Amino acid sequence: MDRFICIHGHFYQPPRENPWLEFVELQDSAYPYHDWNDRIAAECYAPNTASRIIDKEGKIIDIVNNYAKISFNFGPTLLSWLKKHRGDIYEAIIEADKLSQKNFSGHGSALAQCYSHMIMPLANQRDKKTQIIWGIKDFEHHYSRYPEGMWLPETAVDINTLEIMADLGIKFTILAPVQAARVKQNQEDWIDIRSGINPKHPYKVNLPSGKYITVFFYDGPISHDIGFGELLKNGEAFAQRLLSAFNDNNEPQLVHIATDGETYGHHHRFGDMALSYCLYHLESNNLARITNYGEYLEIHPPDREAEIADNSSWSCAHGIKRWTDDCGCNTGSNPSWNQKWRKPLRQAMDWLGEKSEQVFQQHAEDLLKSPYQARDDYILAILDRSSDHVEEYIGRHRLKELENKQKVTLLKLLEMQRHAMLIFTSCGWFFDEISGIETVQVLMYAARVIQLIKEITGQDYQEAFTDMLKEAPSNVKEFKNGAEVYQKLVNPAVLDLFRVGVNYAVSSIFEKYSKHTHMYCYQINSHIYDRTTMGRQKLAVGSATLLSDITWESSALKFAVLHLGDHNLLGGIHHDGEEPFKKIHQQIKESFLRSDIPQTISLMDQYFGSHNYSLWHLFKDKQRDIISRVTKPRLKEIEQLHRQVYERNYPVMQAMNQMNIPLPEAFSQSLKHIFETDLTDILKNKKTKLKKLSRLIEETGRWPIDLDTRLISFVANQAINNMMRKLYRAPKDRILLESINSLMKALKPLKLDYSLWEAQNLYFYLSRQAYPAFLKEAEQGNTNAEQWVSAFRELDSYMPSRSL
């Protein structure tokens, strides 16, 4: 068959980790999920590992791993996050690449990506090389093979970038059709095709060095309709749209598309199912051969040449100006806004990048045999931060034997360079406002670079940097310009070992830490910890050693923390004073035991100075956790007040409701609070009280109240999935099966908008594994089996995608 189809998904999220914690902190905008990575994993990355193929009757035909049938790349920072936080998804992605090698003549479907998602034509020569090397080595680390192809961030390209890729053994990349300048076939003359290229063939791009790289220019109109149109509402229509691109020529043809991978589930709900059905329809009806780029390139090497449009991309009509200027490209969400901030931000980042490089060259040459070779190899230390592995890395690249202090300096230099590349992450310029979450993220990286330069050299570039940001106007009055964004949103987040110690000391009042504990990317070894409780008041006095897993910097810590109840808390902390600490420890504790709080505070001030720390200084997740604990009793009191309003005024509220008289806000808020609290409490309980739940849901239906269905759906979904996991592990548990039916039946009146993806998949597996055996026993007259089969069939009716 000479009709080939390849679908590429570019799976990527802006890096979201706090640069000092190497951890994605709570993001309220992703509610009810912890953060956007967490939310999109649930909506897209996970469903594509086990996507349901459904027939016209709504029954599940099969469940497939979409990644095994498409071409894909995962951003390195996203893939590392998945490995750490969603190992199930990560393992399915790695397995998909292995399966694709079996499906596609030994060619894996995974492609590498330039590491930090910077716009490559805007990068200097050294950064370009490092980005490509890091992308390759990161790929090898995860997929255990060398990549054939590489995805360029925003498909932004120039000849120099392609030259480096080809020199490092990359065979092909994918570009937008508008990125081709001219083409020729065989010995024919060049043809200018800026108005559009024939995307059905691979093209050889000859490079100045004499080497070449193959470029696949994807089908633009179809890719656009998938990303921004209605194609993903129907898998068969999706397949037909792909087939319509073939012409009647007998020559081999490749119809291929490229979109953000998040299109399949996040941007378009159930997009993963449209994708899986499209592939199923094409294969089962033998309409085209599904392939990936590596396989197609082996079968049909390029017989055409192309020249690229230098400094072009897939997401800017003006080439790459979206990342340097107010070119007019934006998301369209705020038509009155401008992006005049982009140029000053780029200039400030370029300046800081140059300063970072100067510091690296000046200080690394005394420590490393080849500073930039060591930098290119540093990705291996990033991927495995274990002390033995990093020590081995240092041993390979050091110029001489290094003392511990020199190793700390070396690691700081390398981290400075890592963050100096992260400041150019494309997302920082892509959106509409300088105070947006993505731009603040790159400013966080800049703050980390500035901090590391100061620690290494003593030079402080913050004032000069923020002066440049004053020229970057914000569209939001609250901020005025980039300097105020930096001051209000970035500066408060800057951490050092002292701030980590503050977090440990203050949070230790509420949480019991082990003698040796890990807090994000820091090790904390406790030497003394003495906590005393007097009624609602607590005192903690102690000493510990802190060590950074990233830079190996360490510091001793002495502290005293006084909790006066609720959120009222005082903390005193410093690094020195080993000899008098025992004495002050005893004095503070004795004063506290006498209930002499003023004297306790005075002694803390005397020893620790005026540095008082509180909940305000905690990391966001820890802060939210402790505030939740502190407010829990108060919220319980508020709940009781709402219950009193509900119980005492129920008759009059019922009468008003029956007479269609709107309830006063005080009454409706009490009802809403009680119903939401009780519903979520019941659903979170390991032993769900179904009768109570049914009565409560019936009661909510009588009142004109807008419940927080996002939260209730989220909690209900977790409850159903937990029960289905238990059933999958113990399929003979008929009582559990019947309980799931009862829960699904009880929840039906709420018309919740939850995703039953995991539950449906588990049900499907049970229908293929356990159901046939129970059915056979039922047909032989086994009463228990008959009841099980009946209950299993009933559960089938509650599944939007049925299996029987």
URBELDA-V554709 format. One record per pair of residues at least 24 apart in sequence whose C-alpha atoms are under 6 Angstrom apart, sorted by the first residue. I is the first residue (numbers start at 1). GAP is how many residues later the second one is. If there is no record, write none. Layout:
I;GAP + I;GAP
This chain:
2;250 + 3;250 + 3;285 + 4;250 + 4;284 + 4;285 + 4;286 + 5;249 + 5;250 + 5;251 + 5;285 + 5;286 + 6;250 + 6;285 + 6;286 + 7;63 + 7;64 + 7;249 + 7;250 + 8;62 + 8;63 + 8;64 + 8;250 + 9;63 + 9;249 + 9;250 + 9;251 + 9;252 + 10;62 + 10;63 + 10;250 + 10;251 + 11;62 + 11;63 + 11;250 + 12;62 + 12;63 + 21;499 + 21;500 + 26;595 + 43;222 + 43;223 + 44;221 + 44;222 + 46;43 + 48;224 + 49;43 + 51;222 + 52;221 + 53;224 + 58;743 + 58;744 + 59;742 + 59;743 + 59;744 + 60;742 + 60;743 + 67;29 + 68;28 + 68;31 + 68;32 + 71;38 + 71;221 + 72;38 + 73;37 + 73;38 + 76;39 + 104;191 + 107;187 + 107;188 + 111;38 + 111;39 + 112;27 + 112;35 + 112;38 + 113;37 + 113;38 + 116;306 + 117;36 + 117;308 + 117;309 + 118;306 + 118;307 + 118;308 + 119;37 + 119;307 + 121;36 + 121;37 + 121;190 + 130;246 + 134;245 + 149;24 + 154;159 + 154;160 + 155;158 + 155;159 + 156;156 + 156;157 + 157;154 + 157;155 + 158;152 + 158;153 + 166;47 + 171;42 + 172;41 + 172;42 + 172;43 + 173;42 + 174;41 + 174;42 + 174;43 + 175;42 + 176;41 + 176;42 + 176;138 + 177;40 + 179;129 + 179;130 + 179;133 + 180;128 + 180;129 + 181;126 + 181;127 + 181;128 + 182;124 + 182;125 + 183;122 + 183;123 + 184;120 + 184;121 + 185;119 + 200;53 + 200;54 + 200;55 + 202;100 + 203;99 + 203;101 + 203;102 + 203;103 + 204;98 + 204;101 + 205;100 + 205;101 + 205;102 + 218;38 + 218;39 + 219;37 + 219;38 + 223;34 + 223;35 + 232;39 + 232;42 + 234;40 + 235;39 + 235;42 + 235;43 + 236;42 + 238;40 + 239;39 + 323;106 + 330;102 + 337;138 + 341;131 + 341;132 + 344;127 + 344;128 + 348;120 + 353;67 + 367;31 + 367;32 + 368;29 + 368;30 + 368;31 + 369;28 + 369;29 + 369;30 + 408;143 + 408;144 + 408;145 + 411;140 + 412;139 + 416;33 + 416;36 + 419;26 + 434;40 + 435;50 + 444;46 + 503;115 + 521;28 + 522;25 + 522;26 + 522;27 + 523;24 + 536;29 + 537;26 + 537;27 + 537;28 + 538;24 + 538;25 + 566;64 + 569;45 + 570;42 + 570;43 + 570;44 + 571;41 + 571;42 + 572;36 + 572;40 + 573;35 + 642;28 + 694;52 + 713;39 + 713;41 + 721;38 + 724;35 + 734;54 + 738;53 + 741;54 + 764;39
